[in-house]
């Protein structure tokens, strides 16, 4: 996962952007792991702003957002695809 942190951040920020809600892009925090977590927070904020904190099927958690954004492959090799 360490080699794909920047790509994961971009993918999560893309989800936040596509949610259609004006959510600020988090600044870089000096650590790629924290940047990914901040991007996950932005995606979660965008989704909850769009669909409400209860969502369609119940409360929305960061883990649910991460699983949905990655199709359950958050830590799997090959997600997100990294351009070589």
N, C-alpha and C positions, 0 to 999 in steps of 0.2 A: 504494500500500500504506500510505502514511503515514496516510491518513484512516481506515484500517480496522484499525489496530494493536490498539485496545482490543477490537474484535469478534473479531479473530484470537486474542487472549489468552483471551477467554472461551470460544471454540470449543475451543481446545487444553486448557484446564482442564476443560471438559466431557468430553473424551475421557478425561482422567485420572480423573475421577470415575466415569464409566461403566465403566472397566476393573474396578471392583469391589475395588480395593485401597486401603487407607488411606494415601494419599500427601498430605503436607502441601502446602497451597497456598503457593507462594512469595510472599514479601513484595514490594511494589512497590520497584523499584530506582532510581526517579527518572528513568528513561528508558524510554519506551514500547517501543523496540526491544529493550532488555535484558529488559523484562518479558515480551515475546513469546518470547524465547529461554529465559527461565526457565520459562515455561508449557510450552514444547516439551520442556524437560528433565523437567518433572513428568509429562507425558504419556508420555515414553519410560520413565521410572522405573516408572510404573504398568503399562505394557504388559510391560516385562521382568520385573516382579515377578509378574505374572499368568501369563505364558507362558514365562518363563525367558529368559536372555540370548541363547540360540540361536533362540528363537522357533519357528515351525513350519517355516519355509523356510530357516533359517540365521541368522547374527548379525543382531541388530536395531540399526540405526543411526538417528541423529536424522533424517537425510534421508529414510529410509524411513518413519519415523513421520510426518514432516511431509507427505510425499506421500500417505500413506494417509489421514491425517486430513482432507486438503483435496481428496481425489480427484484429486490431481495439479494442483490449481489454486492452490497456495499464493500465488503472486504475480499470479495472473490477476485482472483486474477482476471484481468481483462475488462474490469469495469473501473472507470469509464475507459473507453478505447483511447489509447495514447497515440498520437501521430508520431511516426518515427522519421 
